[in-house]
Amino acid sequence: MSAQELKIAFLSDIHFHDIHPKFEDIDFQGVPHPTTGKPVLARTMSAQLRSTRIFNENYFAFKAALEDLVAKGIKLVALPGDYTDDGQAYNLRGLKEILQDYTEKHGMRFLITTGNHDPLGPFRQDGGKSDFLGADGKPFGIYSNGNKGIITQDIAPSGYEEILETLSPFGFMPDPSYLLWSTPFDQALEEPYQYEKARFSSAYTRRMYEIEPGFWVPDLSYLVEPVEGVWILALDGNTYVPKSKEGDPYDPKSYKTAGIGYNEVLSHKQHLITWIKKVSREAKKRGKILLTFSHYPAIDYNDEANAEISQLLGPTKWQLHRSPREEVAEVLSQAGVQLHFGGHMHINDTGIRKYPDGRFLINIQVPSLAAYVPAYKILSIESPQRFKISTEIIEDVKDFDYLFPLYQKELEANKESGKTWKKEILKTKTYREFMLFHLKELVRLRYVSTDWPKEYLAEVEHWTSKDWFKAFKVKSSPSSWTTEDLLFDLYKFQSADELAKRDIPANRWKDYENIFKALEKAEKPEHRWLFTLLHKLSHGDPADAFSVNLETQEVQRMD
């Protein structure tokens, strides 16, 4: 296959949890399914509806996405991190089994980079979960140590060494089929490529750097040429900073967790920036197409609305601390990155930066299969300078409702404790509808109470569309909607960008547009910030289907 015929799929934030686990040190395989009787391991619906991701149904969505790729004939798949639910051994093995199956049966090749959930830290650590769903509908725990719940070492979050050992065939180590494979710590770019030398360089102990004096941690970044003419740069954006210089360098508890992304790469992984510069220079010299992906976004993903978010909600809300500083895009662009794919935030978005000296950077945020809107991206190479990007929504998923009978047990058990959730989610007909309901409950159960100032919420939470029209002095008659609808729509756009419009009633969207035209008429600044935020999130750069021309620096929306 030539570079101009290549299509690459990007599936991010799968958060794979094996609902049919194979624990190696205990006989437990799960609880009996109420209908089939087969053992199954699931987290509670209550836990799912309070998390930014689901834990269970994405098992089926991942397989549906892979089947979709098979049908489309796409062979090369990149996974920009968080491919497991906290890197537990049983999840790593389950994921490996699926990837190997599609590799052997369909000739697919997978390229992985690390996320903040795989691993949770540089080294293996004890852990567990308290919210697995029992056959009686009540939660139970599985832990790697202690004297309660089920005990298995397979629940412990793995470190880099274990992840590299299990998932090495998927980009983390060289393969004889690659035309080039290199790391920030070898000399492969300076000399003719040799597979055996690459194998030597790929060892875990040869991929360490000193983040602080005496603290050596791994970096699994790599460069690969899977197809003649195309270099793919997989960046490990995890940064594990010691909590104290007096800590034990070998104790996983001595390090802060990752999750901030490129902001800390700039301050603690300068070797990575130096390597990116070297790779981009060589790619240009050799006439290679250079594509870059990482778990973390390279450009702000809030459609330039961070100021309104900070003013309206506060500087620590809406995960603003995870938004990359403007310096990140500047540094990566100077290093030679032009086309970058990221994940981490579970949102669909496109960010663009153009610089006076002619530099151009586009960051494509890949949605999560475990959140709204469930989708993945396809990159089609048309020429060294021209590309097309499409967003493929996972609508129908076989067996996505397989666990619904078990959740019914949970509902019955919850009646006793009073901890209920809306049973209507068990009436959803498609996976996409299920994920939309998940977002609605997440907004109700978590976001509204944690994100929004109590005084402002108390003022507007019972407002109807008529109250909002009055606040902006809009004289026409609105359709019927409430503040609850408005906030739900706001989070739809934050998550799905332009893909959210199909989930907004046409009459309500028309009402929003009328308010957009009257933004300055509202007397209260919070009202203006709220609808400016909604406007920016709903009018960003193309994020569904679009073309990119690196030479002319044009990004055009496609039908």
C-alpha positions as CSV (number, residue, x, y, z in Angstrom):
1,M,0.0,0.0,0.0
2,S,1.3,3.5,-0.9
3,A,1.2,6.4,1.4
4,Q,-1.4,8.1,-0.8
5,E,-3.8,5.1,-0.3
6,L,-3.3,4.9,3.4
7,K,-6.2,5.3,5.9
8,I,-5.6,5.3,9.6
9,A,-8.3,5.0,12.3
10,F,-7.8,6.6,15.7
11,L,-9.7,5.0,18.5
12,S,-9.1,6.8,21.8
13,D,-10.1,6.4,25.4
14,I,-11.5,2.9,25.0
15,H,-11.2,2.3,28.8
16,F,-11.4,-1.4,28.1
17,H,-12.7,-3.5,31.0
18,D,-13.0,-7.2,30.4
19,I,-16.5,-8.2,31.4
20,H,-15.4,-11.9,30.9
21,P,-12.1,-11.8,32.9
22,K,-9.6,-14.6,33.2
23,F,-8.0,-14.1,36.6
24,E,-4.8,-16.1,36.9
25,D,-4.6,-16.5,40.7
26,I,-8.2,-17.1,41.7
27,D,-11.1,-19.2,40.3
28,F,-13.5,-16.3,40.4
29,Q,-14.8,-15.3,36.9
30,G,-17.7,-13.0,37.8
31,V,-21.3,-13.3,38.9
32,P,-23.9,-15.3,37.0
33,H,-25.8,-13.3,34.4
34,P,-29.6,-13.2,35.4
35,T,-30.6,-14.5,32.0
36,T,-27.8,-16.5,30.5
37,G,-26.2,-17.8,33.7
38,K,-22.8,-17.1,32.3
39,P,-20.3,-15.4,34.6
40,V,-19.9,-11.6,34.0
41,L,-17.9,-8.9,35.8
42,A,-19.5,-5.4,35.7
43,R,-19.3,-2.2,37.6
44,T,-22.5,-0.7,39.0
45,M,-24.7,1.5,36.9
46,S,-24.6,4.0,39.8
47,A,-20.8,4.2,39.4
48,Q,-21.1,4.6,35.7
49,L,-23.6,7.5,35.9
50,R,-21.2,9.5,38.1
51,S,-18.1,8.9,36.0
52,T,-16.9,10.7,32.9
53,R,-16.8,7.3,31.2
54,I,-18.8,4.2,31.3
55,F,-17.1,0.9,32.4
56,N,-19.1,-1.9,30.9
57,E,-20.9,-1.3,27.6
58,N,-17.8,0.1,26.0
59,Y,-16.6,-3.6,25.9
60,F,-19.2,-4.2,23.1
61,A,-18.6,-0.7,21.5
62,F,-14.9,-1.4,21.1
63,K,-15.7,-4.7,19.2
64,A,-18.3,-2.9,17.1
65,A,-15.8,-0.2,16.1
66,L,-13.3,-2.9,15.1
67,E,-16.0,-4.7,13.0
68,D,-16.7,-1.3,11.4
69,L,-13.1,-0.9,10.5
70,V,-13.0,-4.4,9.0
71,A,-16.0,-3.6,6.9
72,K,-14.3,-0.4,5.7
73,G,-11.1,-2.3,4.9
74,I,-9.0,-0.2,7.2
75,K,-5.9,-2.0,8.4
76,L,-3.9,0.5,10.5
77,V,-5.3,1.6,13.9
78,A,-3.8,4.0,16.4
79,L,-5.0,4.0,20.1
80,P,-4.1,7.3,21.7
81,G,-4.1,6.1,25.3
82,D,-6.5,5.0,28.0
83,Y,-7.0,1.8,26.2
84,T,-7.7,0.1,29.5
85,D,-9.5,0.8,32.8
86,D,-6.5,1.5,35.0
87,G,-4.1,-1.0,33.4
88,Q,-5.0,-4.0,35.5
89,A,-3.4,-7.3,34.3
90,Y,-6.7,-9.0,33.5
91,N,-7.7,-6.0,31.3
92,L,-4.3,-5.9,29.6
93,R,-4.6,-9.6,28.7
94,G,-8.2,-9.2,27.5
95,L,-7.2,-6.3,25.3
96,K,-4.2,-8.1,23.9
97,E,-6.4,-11.1,23.1
98,I,-8.8,-8.9,21.0
99,L,-6.0,-7.0,19.2
100,Q,-4.2,-10.3,18.4
101,D,-7.5,-11.8,17.1
102,Y,-8.0,-8.9,14.7
103,T,-4.4,-8.9,13.7
104,E,-4.5,-12.6,12.8
105,K,-7.9,-12.8,11.2
106,H,-8.0,-9.4,9.4
107,G,-4.4,-8.3,8.9
108,M,-4.9,-5.3,11.1
109,R,-2.0,-3.5,12.8
110,F,-2.3,-1.5,16.0
111,L,-0.1,1.3,17.3
112,I,-0.6,2.3,21.0
113,T,0.6,5.1,23.2
114,T,0.2,5.5,26.9
115,G,-2.6,7.3,28.7
116,N,-3.0,8.4,32.3
117,H,-5.1,5.3,33.0
118,D,-2.6,2.9,31.6
119,P,-0.5,3.1,33.7
120,L,-1.7,5.0,36.7
121,G,1.9,5.5,37.7
122,P,5.4,4.6,36.5
123,F,5.5,1.4,38.5
124,R,3.0,-1.3,39.5
125,Q,1.0,-0.5,42.6
126,D,-1.7,-2.1,44.8
127,G,-5.3,-1.1,44.1
128,G,-8.8,-2.3,43.5
129,K,-12.5,-1.2,43.0
130,S,-15.3,-1.3,45.5
131,D,-18.2,-1.0,43.0
132,F,-18.4,-4.2,41.1
133,L,-22.0,-5.4,40.7
134,G,-23.1,-8.5,42.6
135,A,-25.7,-11.0,41.5
136,D,-28.0,-9.5,44.2
137,G,-27.7,-6.0,42.8
138,K,-25.4,-4.8,45.5
139,P,-21.8,-3.7,45.1
140,F,-18.8,-5.7,46.1
141,G,-15.0,-5.1,46.1
142,I,-12.0,-6.7,44.4
143,Y,-8.6,-5.7,45.7
144,S,-5.0,-6.7,45.3
145,N,-4.4,-6.7,49.1
146,G,-6.2,-6.3,52.4
147,N,-8.7,-8.4,54.3
148,K,-12.0,-7.5,52.6
149,G,-13.6,-8.4,49.3
150,I,-12.1,-10.7,46.7
151,I,-8.3,-10.6,46.6
152,T,-6.4,-11.0,43.3
153,Q,-3.1,-9.6,42.1
154,D,-4.7,-9.2,38.7
155,I,-6.7,-6.1,39.9
156,A,-3.5,-4.2,40.7
157,P,-2.8,-1.3,38.3
158,S,0.3,-2.3,36.2
159,G,3.3,-0.2,35.7
160,Y,5.2,0.5,32.5
161,E,7.2,-2.7,32.7
162,E,4.1,-4.9,32.8
163,I,2.4,-2.9,30.1
164,L,5.4,-3.1,27.8
165,E,5.6,-6.9,28.4
166,T,2.0,-7.5,27.6
167,L,1.3,-5.1,24.7
168,S,4.8,-5.0,23.1
169,P,3.4,-6.3,19.7
170,F,1.3,-3.1,19.2
171,G,3.9,-0.5,18.3
172,F,5.7,-0.4,21.7
173,M,8.5,-2.6,20.3
174,P,9.8,-3.0,16.7
175,D,8.4,-5.5,14.3
176,P,10.1,-7.1,11.3
177,S,7.4,-5.5,9.0
178,Y,8.3,-2.0,10.1
179,L,10.6,0.0,7.8
180,L,11.8,2.1,10.7
181,W,11.4,2.0,14.5
182,S,13.1,4.3,17.0
183,T,12.9,5.8,20.5
184,P,14.2,9.1,22.0
185,F,17.1,7.1,23.5
186,D,18.6,5.4,20.5
187,Q,20.6,6.4,17.4
188,A,18.4,4.8,14.7
189,L,17.9,8.0,12.8
190,E,21.7,8.5,12.4
191,E,22.5,5.2,10.8
192,P,20.9,2.6,8.5
193,Y,17.9,1.0,10.2
194,Q,18.5,-2.5,11.5
195,Y,15.7,-4.5,13.2
196,E,18.1,-6.3,15.7
197,K,19.5,-3.0,16.9
198,A,16.0,-1.7,17.3
199,R,15.1,-4.7,19.4
200,F,18.1,-4.0,21.6
201,S,17.0,-0.4,22.0
202,S,13.4,-1.3,22.8
203,A,14.2,-2.9,26.2
204,Y,12.5,-1.3,29.2
205,T,15.7,-0.5,31.0
206,R,17.0,1.5,27.9
207,R,13.9,3.7,27.8
208,M,14.4,5.6,31.1
209,Y,15.1,9.2,31.9
210,E,16.0,11.1,35.1
211,I,13.1,13.4,35.9
212,E,14.7,14.6,39.1
213,P,18.1,13.7,40.6
214,G,17.9,10.0,41.5
215,F,14.4,9.5,40.1
216,W,14.5,7.4,36.9
217,V,11.1,6.8,35.1
218,P,10.2,5.3,31.8
219,D,9.2,7.0,28.5
220,L,7.6,4.7,25.9
221,S,7.5,7.2,23.1
222,Y,8.5,5.7,19.7
223,L,8.7,6.5,16.0
224,V,7.5,4.0,13.4
225,E,7.3,3.7,9.6
226,P,4.6,1.1,9.1
227,V,4.1,2.0,5.4
228,E,6.7,3.4,3.0
229,G,6.8,7.2,3.2
230,V,4.7,7.6,6.4
231,W,6.3,8.3,9.8
232,I,4.1,8.0,12.8
233,L,5.3,9.6,16.0
234,A,3.6,8.1,19.1
235,L,4.4,10.3,22.1
236,D,4.2,9.3,25.7
237,G,2.8,12.4,27.3
238,N,2.7,11.0,30.8
239,T,4.8,12.8,33.3
240,Y,5.4,11.5,36.8
241,V,6.9,14.2,39.0
242,P,8.2,13.1,42.5
243,K,6.2,14.5,45.4
244,S,9.4,15.0,47.4
245,K,13.1,14.8,46.7
246,E,13.4,12.8,49.8
247,G,11.0,10.1,48.6
248,D,11.8,6.5,47.6
249,P,12.4,6.5,43.8
250,Y,11.2,2.9,43.6
251,D,7.9,3.5,45.5
252,P,5.0,4.2,43.2
253,K,3.5,6.4,45.9
254,S,6.4,8.8,45.6
255,Y,5.1,10.2,42.3
256,K,2.2,12.5,41.4
257,T,-0.3,11.0,39.0
258,A,-0.2,12.0,35.3
259,G,-3.2,13.7,33.6
260,I,-1.9,17.3,33.0
261,G,-0.3,16.3,29.7
262,Y,1.9,18.6,27.6
263,N,2.1,21.4,30.2
264,E,4.3,19.1,32.3
265,V,6.1,17.7,29.3
266,L,7.5,21.2,28.7
267,S,8.8,21.5,32.2
268,H,10.0,17.9,32.8
269,K,10.5,16.1,29.5
270,Q,12.6,18.4,27.4
271,H,14.4,15.3,25.9
272,L,11.1,14.6,24.2
273,I,10.9,18.1,22.5
274,T,14.5,17.7,21.4
275,W,13.7,14.3,19.9
276,I,10.6,15.7,18.1
277,K,12.7,18.4,16.5
278,K,15.2,15.7,15.3
279,V,12.5,13.5,13.9
280,S,10.7,16.3,12.1
281,R,14.0,17.5,10.5
282,E,14.8,14.0,9.3
283,A,11.2,13.5,8.0
284,K,11.4,16.6,5.9
285,K,14.9,15.7,4.7
286,R,13.8,12.2,3.6
287,G,10.4,13.3,2.2
288,K,8.3,11.5,4.8
289,I,4.8,12.3,5.9
290,L,4.9,12.9,9.6
291,L,1.9,12.2,11.7
292,T,1.9,12.6,15.5
293,F,-0.4,11.3,18.2
294,S,-0.5,11.3,22.0
295,H,-3.0,10.8,24.7
296,Y,-3.0,14.6,25.4
297,P,-4.3,17.5,23.4
298,A,-1.8,20.0,21.9
299,I,-4.3,22.9,21.6
300,D,-7.1,24.2,23.8
301,Y,-10.2,22.1,23.2
302,N,-12.8,24.6,24.5
303,D,-13.1,26.6,21.3
304,E,-11.3,29.6,22.9
305,A,-13.9,29.8,25.6
306,N,-11.6,29.3,28.6
307,A,-12.1,32.9,29.7
308,E,-15.9,32.6,29.9
309,I,-15.6,29.3,31.7
310,S,-13.2,30.8,34.3
311,Q,-15.5,33.9,34.7
312,L,-18.7,31.9,35.0
313,L,-17.6,28.9,36.9
314,G,-14.2,29.7,38.4
315,P,-10.6,29.0,37.3
316,T,-10.5,25.5,38.8
317,K,-13.7,24.2,37.2
318,W,-14.4,22.2,34.0
319,Q,-11.0,20.7,34.3
320,L,-9.3,23.9,33.1
321,H,-6.1,22.8,34.8
322,R,-5.9,20.1,32.0
323,S,-6.2,22.6,29.2
324,P,-2.8,22.9,27.4
325,R,-1.2,26.3,27.8
326,E,-0.7,28.3,24.6
327,E,3.0,27.7,24.9
328,V,2.4,24.0,24.2
329,A,1.1,24.6,20.7
330,E,3.9,27.1,20.1
331,V,6.7,24.7,21.2
332,L,5.3,21.7,19.3
333,S,4.9,23.7,16.2
334,Q,8.4,25.0,16.5
335,A,9.5,21.4,16.9
336,G,7.9,20.5,13.6
337,V,4.6,19.0,14.5
338,Q,1.8,19.9,12.1
339,L,-0.9,17.2,12.3
340,H,-1.6,16.0,15.8
341,F,-4.2,13.6,17.2
342,G,-5.1,13.6,20.9
343,G,-7.6,12.1,23.3
344,H,-7.9,12.3,27.1
345,M,-10.8,14.7,27.4
346,H,-13.5,12.4,25.9
347,I,-14.5,15.2,23.5
348,N,-14.8,15.8,19.8
349,D,-13.0,19.0,18.7
350,T,-10.6,20.6,16.3
351,G,-8.0,23.2,17.2
352,I,-6.0,25.3,14.7
353,R,-3.0,27.5,15.2
354,K,-1.4,29.7,12.4
355,Y,1.8,31.6,13.1
356,P,3.2,34.7,11.4
357,D,6.4,32.9,10.3
358,G,4.3,30.3,8.3
359,R,4.0,27.6,10.9
360,F,0.7,25.7,11.1
361,L,-0.6,23.2,13.7
362,I,-3.9,21.4,13.8
363,N,-4.9,19.3,16.8
364,I,-7.7,16.7,16.3
365,Q,-9.4,15.6,19.4
366,V,-10.5,12.0,19.1
367,P,-13.8,11.3,21.0
368,S,-14.0,8.4,23.5
369,L,-15.9,5.2,22.7
370,A,-16.9,5.2,26.4
371,A,-18.6,8.6,26.5
372,Y,-20.9,10.9,24.5
373,V,-20.5,11.1,21.6
374,P,-19.1,7.6,21.0
375,A,-17.0,7.9,17.9
376,Y,-13.6,7.5,16.3
377,K,-11.6,9.3,13.6
378,I,-10.4,8.2,10.2
379,L,-7.4,10.0,8.5
380,S,-7.1,9.6,4.8
381,I,-3.9,10.6,3.1
382,E,-4.4,12.2,-0.3
383,S,-0.9,13.6,-0.8
384,P,2.0,14.6,1.5
385,Q,0.2,17.9,2.1
386,R,-3.5,17.0,1.8
387,F,-5.6,14.9,4.2
388,K,-9.2,14.2,4.9
389,I,-10.6,13.5,8.4
390,S,-14.0,11.9,9.1
391,T,-15.7,11.2,12.4
392,E,-17.5,7.8,12.6
393,I,-20.2,7.6,15.2
394,I,-20.9,4.3,16.8
395,E,-24.6,4.1,16.6
396,D,-25.8,0.5,16.8
397,V,-23.8,-1.9,19.0
398,K,-24.7,-5.6,19.3
399,D,-25.4,-6.7,22.8
400,F,-24.9,-3.2,24.4
401,D,-28.0,-4.0,26.5
402,Y,-26.6,-7.4,27.6
403,L,-26.1,-6.2,31.2
404,F,-29.5,-4.5,31.5
405,P,-31.0,-7.5,33.5
406,L,-28.2,-7.2,36.0
407,Y,-28.8,-3.4,36.3
408,Q,-32.5,-4.2,37.0
409,K,-31.3,-6.2,40.0
410,E,-29.3,-3.1,41.1
411,L,-32.4,-1.0,40.8
412,E,-34.3,-3.3,43.1
413,A,-31.5,-3.4,45.6
414,N,-31.2,0.4,45.5
415,K,-34.9,0.8,46.6
416,E,-33.8,-0.3,50.0
417,S,-31.0,2.2,50.3
418,G,-32.7,5.1,48.4
419,K,-29.7,5.4,46.1
420,T,-31.6,5.5,42.8
421,W,-30.9,6.5,39.2
422,K,-33.3,6.9,36.4
423,K,-34.5,3.6,35.1
424,E,-35.3,5.0,31.7
425,I,-31.7,4.4,30.6
426,L,-32.6,0.7,30.5
427,K,-35.1,1.6,27.7
428,T,-32.6,3.0,25.3
429,K,-32.6,1.4,21.9
430,T,-29.1,2.2,20.6
431,Y,-25.6,2.6,22.0
432,R,-25.6,6.2,21.0
433,E,-28.9,6.8,22.8
434,F,-27.5,5.0,25.8
435,M,-24.4,7.3,25.9
436,L,-26.6,10.4,25.5
437,F,-28.6,9.3,28.5
438,H,-25.4,8.7,30.4
439,L,-24.3,12.3,29.8
440,K,-27.7,13.5,30.9
441,E,-27.4,11.7,34.2
442,L,-23.8,12.7,34.6
443,V,-24.9,16.3,34.3
444,R,-27.7,15.8,36.8
445,L,-25.8,13.8,39.3
446,R,-22.3,15.3,39.1
447,Y,-21.6,18.3,36.9
448,V,-24.4,20.7,38.0
449,S,-23.5,20.3,41.7
450,T,-19.7,20.4,41.2
451,D,-19.2,22.9,38.4
452,W,-21.8,25.6,39.0
453,P,-21.8,28.4,41.6
454,K,-24.6,27.7,44.0
455,E,-25.9,31.3,44.1
456,Y,-26.2,31.6,40.4
457,L,-27.7,28.2,40.0
458,A,-30.3,29.0,42.6
459,E,-31.3,32.1,40.7
460,V,-31.8,30.4,37.3
461,E,-32.3,26.7,37.9
462,H,-36.2,27.0,37.7
463,W,-36.2,29.4,34.7
464,T,-38.0,28.6,31.5
465,S,-37.3,29.8,28.0
466,K,-39.5,32.8,28.6
467,D,-37.4,33.9,31.5
468,W,-34.2,33.6,29.4
469,F,-35.8,35.6,26.6
470,K,-36.8,38.2,29.1
471,A,-33.2,38.4,30.5
472,F,-31.9,39.1,27.0
473,K,-34.8,41.3,26.0
474,V,-35.8,39.0,23.1
475,K,-39.3,39.9,22.2
476,S,-40.4,36.9,20.1
477,S,-42.1,33.9,21.7
478,P,-39.7,30.9,22.4
479,S,-40.4,27.2,22.3
480,S,-40.7,25.4,25.6
481,W,-37.5,24.6,27.4
482,T,-35.9,24.9,30.8
483,T,-32.5,25.7,32.4
484,E,-32.0,22.0,32.9
485,D,-32.4,21.6,29.1
486,L,-30.0,24.5,28.5
487,L,-27.3,23.1,30.7
488,F,-27.6,19.6,29.2
489,D,-27.3,21.2,25.7
490,L,-24.2,23.0,26.9
491,Y,-22.5,19.8,27.9
492,K,-23.6,18.1,24.7
493,F,-21.6,20.7,22.7
494,Q,-18.7,20.6,25.1
495,S,-18.5,16.8,24.4
496,A,-19.5,16.4,20.8
497,D,-18.9,19.8,19.2
498,E,-21.0,20.1,15.9
499,L,-22.1,16.5,16.2
500,A,-24.3,17.6,19.1
501,K,-26.7,19.6,16.8
502,R,-28.6,16.5,15.9
503,D,-29.5,16.1,19.5
504,I,-30.8,19.7,19.9
505,P,-34.5,20.3,18.9
506,A,-34.7,22.6,15.9
507,N,-37.0,25.1,17.6
508,R,-34.7,25.3,20.7
509,W,-31.7,25.9,18.5
510,K,-33.5,28.7,16.8
511,D,-34.2,30.2,20.3
512,Y,-30.5,30.0,21.1
513,E,-29.6,31.8,17.9
514,N,-32.0,34.6,18.8
515,I,-30.3,35.0,22.2
516,F,-26.9,34.9,20.5
517,K,-28.0,38.0,18.6
518,A,-28.9,39.8,21.8
519,L,-25.9,38.9,24.0
520,E,-25.1,42.4,25.0
521,K,-28.7,43.2,26.1
522,A,-28.5,41.0,29.2
523,E,-27.7,43.1,32.3
524,K,-26.2,40.3,34.3
525,P,-22.7,39.4,33.1
526,E,-23.2,35.7,34.1
527,H,-26.0,35.4,31.6
528,R,-23.7,36.8,28.8
529,W,-20.8,34.5,29.8
530,L,-23.2,31.5,29.7
531,F,-24.5,32.1,26.3
532,T,-21.1,33.3,24.9
533,L,-19.8,29.9,26.1
534,L,-22.6,28.1,24.4
535,H,-22.1,30.1,21.2
536,K,-18.3,29.4,21.1
537,L,-18.8,25.7,21.8
538,S,-21.4,25.4,19.0
539,H,-19.5,27.4,16.4
540,G,-16.0,26.0,16.5
541,D,-13.7,24.8,13.7
542,P,-14.9,21.8,11.6
543,A,-14.9,18.7,13.8
544,D,-17.0,16.2,11.9
545,A,-15.8,15.7,8.3
546,F,-13.1,18.1,6.9
547,S,-10.1,18.4,4.7
548,V,-6.7,19.8,5.7
549,N,-4.1,21.3,3.4
550,L,-0.8,21.9,5.1
551,E,0.6,23.8,2.3
552,T,-2.2,26.4,2.0
553,Q,-3.1,26.1,5.7
554,E,-6.7,25.6,4.9
555,V,-9.2,23.5,6.8
556,Q,-12.5,23.1,5.0
557,R,-15.7,21.5,6.2
558,M,-17.0,18.7,4.0
559,D,-20.5,17.4,3.5
